[in-house]
Amino acid sequence: MFINKPFSVRKISENASLSKWAVIHIKSVKKLELNHVLLLFLADISQISFLLISTQIISVMSLSQ
């Protein structure tokens, strides 16, 4: 199962300092790997807490669809 691409890519790119390469890569990542990928490509350490919360919300939304 893949994450909802428009929701996840838009929200992550608006609220975190990720490079374009990382955002493009996230489009094709399975939801179970999303948290790991965000931490690998995170450009701003201060955003880690937000991203961890975001990935949990994205996972819940994906499961409910």
Secondary structure, 3 states (H helix, E strand, C coil): CECCHHHHHHHHHHHCCECHHHHHHHCCCEHHHHHHHHHHHECCHHHHHHHHHHHHHHHHHHHHC
